[in-house]
Amino acid sequence: MYKGHRISVVIPAHNEAAHVAKVIRGLPAFVDHILVVDDASSDGTAEAALSCQDARLELLKNPGNLGVGGTTLKGYERSLALGADIAVKMDGDDQMSPEYLPLLLDALIEEGADYSKGNRFLAGESLEAMPKLRLFGNIALTFLTKLASGYWHIFDPQNGYTAVKSRALRALNREKIHRGFFFENDVLIHLSLLNFKVKDVPIPARYQDEKTDLNPLKVGLTFPFLLVRRFAARIYQKYILRDFSPIALFFILGGLLFLWGLGFGTYLWVHTKVTGLPTPTGTIMLSLLPLILGFQLLLQAVVLDIQETPR
């Protein structure tokens, strides 16, 4: 136990035979349960995990590939069944150093957070080793995730080194959480709907010879669409369905005005280029005024949304 709390560590693993044993052996003695969930690996991941012969270890095997989200959720279910107070997620690729585990746990136990996560951007030395494409994508997805989740104070939402209190885990609608690589982002959005407190912890990553199944092109095409959908759902549930707020009105009206101004302005510009005829000033104002007013309403909505962030 750690400071009177029973701790489980969930390790989703897909073809991590080269690393998973090292991850298990590095876990501190205060961890009560080590739950390795083998996501239909084909390289001997399960055998590598069992070779550690750790009495705390329990191996779960998926009959087919469930994805990192589905695999982690399976580990969470087992953690709840075992009566753990806190469930930690560590990937099986040995990027996440166990020496920082107490920092994640203290954020929950001593600082009152319900969910804590690593942040590589607060640990500056790890940014130098981060691949540049991953760094750029992380920054872009961070802003979109802030908007979708309402957790404006968090960064590095793709970080998979996390800890969550069991009471928060039970409250989540786990059936609706994304099963794939969007999992970490989606968990934040679901936590936001229930006003749980989230805290970032500075933790550097260790980049080695691990391989990833993450396809940057697929992420670039699917994540923004998913985040826009989750943003719309959050605004509806939090600021319309449960308690009507002017934040929803500002987002909706501001968005409509901004899109109208942008679309009509683009049409006028194309029309001028094609015909060569000047556009009257009054017609230009029909585009410019909605664009400016819409932007101001959206900005005010964001400011109010930031003030509503659970801390």
C-alpha positions in Angstrom: 0.0 0.0 0.0 1.0 3.6 -0.5 0.0 6.0 2.3 -2.9 3.8 3.2 -4.1 3.3 -0.3 -4.2 0.1 -2.3 -2.5 0.6 -5.6 -2.9 -1.3 -8.9 -0.8 -0.8 -12.0 -2.5 -1.6 -15.3 0.0 -2.3 -18.1 -1.6 -2.6 -21.6 0.8 -4.5 -23.8 0.8 -5.3 -27.5 3.9 -7.0 -28.8 6.1 -5.7 -26.0 8.1 -8.9 -25.3 11.3 -6.9 -25.3 10.2 -4.4 -22.7 7.4 -5.6 -20.5 9.5 -7.7 -18.1 11.7 -4.6 -17.3 8.5 -2.6 -16.6 7.2 -5.2 -14.2 10.6 -5.6 -12.4 10.9 -1.8 -12.0 7.6 -1.3 -10.1 8.1 -0.4 -6.4 7.2 -2.7 -3.5 4.2 -0.5 -2.5 2.2 -1.6 -5.6 -0.4 -4.2 -4.6 -1.5 -5.4 -8.0 0.3 -5.6 -11.3 -2.3 -6.2 -14.1 -0.7 -6.9 -17.5 -3.3 -7.0 -20.2 -1.9 -8.7 -23.3 -3.7 -7.3 -26.3 -3.5 -10.3 -28.6 0.3 -10.1 -29.0 2.1 -12.4 -31.3 5.7 -12.0 -30.0 5.6 -13.8 -26.6 4.6 -10.8 -24.5 2.6 -13.0 -22.1 5.5 -15.3 -21.6 7.9 -12.4 -21.0 5.6 -11.0 -18.3 5.1 -14.3 -16.5 8.9 -14.9 -16.5 9.1 -12.2 -13.8 7.5 -14.6 -11.3 6.1 -11.7 -9.3 3.4 -12.7 -6.8 1.5 -9.4 -7.4 1.3 -10.1 -11.2 -2.0 -11.1 -12.9 -2.0 -11.7 -16.6 -5.2 -10.9 -18.6 -5.4 -11.9 -22.3 -7.6 -10.4 -24.9 -9.1 -12.9 -27.4 -8.6 -10.3 -30.1 -7.1 -6.9 -30.5 -9.1 -4.4 -28.5 -6.8 -1.3 -28.9 -5.0 0.5 -26.1 -8.3 2.0 -24.8 -10.2 -1.3 -24.7 -7.2 -3.0 -23.2 -6.7 -0.4 -20.4 -10.4 -0.4 -19.6 -10.3 -4.2 -19.1 -7.4 -3.7 -16.7 -9.5 -0.9 -14.9 -12.4 -3.3 -14.5 -10.2 -5.9 -12.8 -8.6 -3.2 -10.6 -12.1 -2.2 -9.4 -12.9 -5.8 -8.7 -9.8 -6.2 -6.7 -10.7 -3.3 -4.5 -7.8 -1.0 -5.4 -8.2 2.6 -4.3 -6.1 4.0 -7.2 -5.4 2.6 -10.7 -2.2 3.6 -12.5 -1.7 3.2 -16.2 1.8 2.5 -17.5 2.5 1.4 -21.0 4.5 -1.8 -21.6 7.2 -0.1 -23.7 9.3 1.1 -20.8 8.9 4.8 -21.7 7.4 5.6 -18.3 9.9 5.6 -15.3 8.5 4.1 -12.1 10.5 6.5 -10.0 7.9 9.2 -10.8 5.0 7.0 -9.7 4.8 8.6 -6.2 4.4 12.0 -7.8 1.2 10.8 -9.6 -0.1 9.3 -6.4 0.6 12.3 -4.2 -1.4 14.5 -6.6 -4.4 12.3 -5.8 -3.7 11.5 -2.1 -2.3 14.8 -0.8 -3.4 17.4 -3.4 -7.0 16.3 -3.8 -7.0 15.6 -7.5 -9.2 12.8 -8.9 -7.0 12.1 -11.9 -3.3 12.8 -12.5 -1.2 12.5 -15.6 2.3 13.0 -16.8 3.3 16.1 -18.6 6.5 15.9 -20.7 6.4 19.7 -21.4 6.9 20.5 -17.8 9.9 18.2 -17.8 11.9 20.2 -20.4 14.8 17.8 -20.7 12.6 15.2 -22.3 11.4 17.5 -25.1 14.8 17.4 -26.7 14.5 13.7 -27.2 10.9 13.8 -28.5 10.6 13.3 -32.3 9.8 16.6 -33.9 6.7 15.3 -35.7 5.4 14.0 -32.5 6.1 17.3 -30.7 4.3 19.3 -33.3 1.3 16.9 -33.3 1.2 17.0 -29.5 1.0 20.7 -29.4 -1.8 20.9 -31.9 -3.8 18.2 -30.3 -3.3 19.7 -26.9 -5.1 22.9 -27.9 -8.0 20.9 -29.4 -8.2 18.7 -26.3 -8.3 21.8 -24.1 -11.2 23.1 -26.1 -13.0 19.7 -26.2 -12.5 18.8 -22.5 -12.6 22.2 -20.8 -9.4 21.4 -18.9 -7.6 24.5 -20.0 -4.8 24.1 -17.4 -3.6 20.7 -18.7 -1.0 20.0 -21.4 0.3 16.9 -23.2 -3.1 15.1 -23.1 -1.8 12.2 -25.1 0.5 11.2 -22.2 -0.5 7.7 -21.1 1.2 7.7 -17.7 -1.8 8.4 -15.5 -3.4 7.6 -12.1 -7.1 7.7 -11.3 -9.1 7.3 -8.1 -11.4 4.3 -8.1 -14.4 6.5 -7.2 -13.8 8.6 -10.3 -13.4 5.5 -12.4 -16.7 4.0 -11.2 -18.5 7.3 -12.0 -17.3 7.3 -15.6 -19.5 6.0 -18.4 -16.8 3.5 -19.4 -18.9 2.0 -22.2 -18.7 5.2 -24.2 -15.0 5.9 -23.8 -13.0 5.4 -27.0 -11.2 2.1 -27.4 -8.3 3.2 -29.6 -5.5 5.7 -29.4 -8.0 8.5 -28.6 -8.5 6.9 -25.2 -6.5 9.4 -23.1 -8.1 12.4 -24.7 -11.6 10.9 -24.3 -11.0 10.1 -20.6 -10.3 13.7 -19.9 -13.5 14.8 -21.7 -15.6 12.3 -19.7 -14.0 13.4 -16.4 -14.8 17.0 -17.3 -18.5 16.2 -17.7 -18.5 15.1 -14.0 -16.3 18.0 -12.8 -13.5 15.8 -11.5 -10.2 17.5 -10.7 -7.2 16.8 -13.0 -3.6 17.6 -12.3 -0.5 17.6 -14.5 2.7 16.2 -13.0 6.1 16.9 -14.6 7.4 13.5 -15.8 10.0 13.1 -18.6 9.6 10.2 -21.1 12.3 7.7 -22.1 12.5 7.2 -25.9 14.3 4.0 -26.8 14.0 1.5 -29.6 10.3 0.9 -29.0 7.9 0.7 -32.0 4.5 2.3 -32.1 1.3 1.2 -33.9 0.2 4.9 -33.9 -0.3 6.1 -37.5 0.4 9.9 -37.6 -1.8 10.3 -40.8 -4.7 8.5 -39.2 -4.4 10.6 -36.0 -4.3 13.8 -38.1 -7.4 12.8 -39.9 -9.5 11.2 -37.1 -8.5 13.0 -33.9 -9.8 16.6 -34.9 -13.1 15.1 -36.0 -13.5 13.2 -32.7 -12.5 16.2 -30.7 -15.0 18.5 -32.5 -17.8 15.9 -31.8 -16.8 15.6 -28.1 -16.7 19.4 -27.8 -20.2 19.8 -29.1 -21.4 17.0 -26.8 -19.7 18.6 -23.8 -21.2 22.0 -24.4 -24.7 20.5 -24.8 -24.5 18.3 -21.7 -22.7 20.7 -19.4 -24.1 24.1 -20.4 -27.5 23.3 -21.9 -28.9 20.0 -20.7 -27.7 20.1 -17.0 -27.6 23.8 -16.3 -28.3 26.3 -19.1 -25.4 28.8 -19.3 -24.6 31.8 -21.5 -21.4 30.0 -22.4 -23.5 27.8 -24.7 -25.2 30.8 -26.2 -21.9 32.5 -26.8 -20.4 29.4 -28.4 -23.4 28.8 -30.7 -24.2 32.3 -31.7 -20.5 33.3 -32.0 -19.8 30.2 -34.1 -22.6 30.9 -36.5 -21.7 34.6 -36.9 -18.0 33.8 -37.4 -18.7 31.1 -40.0 -21.1 33.3 -41.9 -18.7 36.2 -41.9 -15.8 33.9 -43.0 -17.9 32.1 -45.7 -19.5 35.3 -47.1 -16.2 37.1 -47.1 -14.6 34.3 -49.0 -17.4 34.4 -51.5 -17.0 38.1 -52.0 -13.2 37.8 -52.5 -13.7 35.0 -55.1 -16.4 37.0 -56.9 -14.2 40.1 -57.1 -11.3 38.0 -58.5 -13.5 36.3 -61.1 -15.5 39.3 -62.3 -13.0 42.1 -61.6 -15.9 44.2 -60.2 -15.3 46.1 -56.9 -17.4 45.0 -53.9 -19.4 47.8 -52.3 -18.4 48.9 -48.8 -21.8 48.0 -47.4 -21.6 44.5 -48.7 -18.1 44.1 -47.2 -19.5 45.1 -43.8 -22.0 42.4 -44.1 -19.1 40.0 -43.9 -16.8 41.9 -41.6 -19.2 42.8 -38.8 -20.4 39.2 -38.2 -16.8 38.0 -38.4 -15.6 40.4 -35.7 -18.7 40.0 -33.5 -18.6 36.2 -33.8 -14.9 36.2 -32.8 -15.6 38.3 -29.8 -18.4 36.0 -28.6 -16.3 32.9 -29.1 -13.4 34.6 -27.1 -15.8 35.4 -24.3 -17.1 31.9 -24.3 -13.6 30.5 -24.0 -12.8 32.9 -21.1 -16.0 31.8 -19.2 -15.2 28.2 -19.9 -11.8 28.6 -18.5 -13.3 30.0 -15.3 -15.5 26.9 -15.0 -12.5 24.5 -15.1 -12.5 22.2 -12.0 -9.3 22.8 -10.0 
